[in-house]
Amino acid sequence: APISAPAAAALRQFADELTTRAPYFHINYAARIDAARRLAATLLHARGPHEIAFVPNTTCGLACVARGIAWR
């Protein structure tokens, strides 16, 4: 599916930062990820951000869940 305009803008900003400087030394991306995890937890009514995991795609997420089930 097409990504949203805000997601596209964030990707462009990240790409611009990668080409102009080493972002991991100048920008605290861990803080951005933590903020996104907190927001997702709020939106999903999770008990906290510790219940939120970001994965590359749906297939990877489903595989993580499937590996956690004791299949018989």
Summary of the structure (lengths in Angstrom):
residues: 72
radius of gyration: 15.7
end to end distance: 34.8
largest distance: 52.3
contacts: 125
relative contact order: 0.07
helix: 67%
strand: 0%
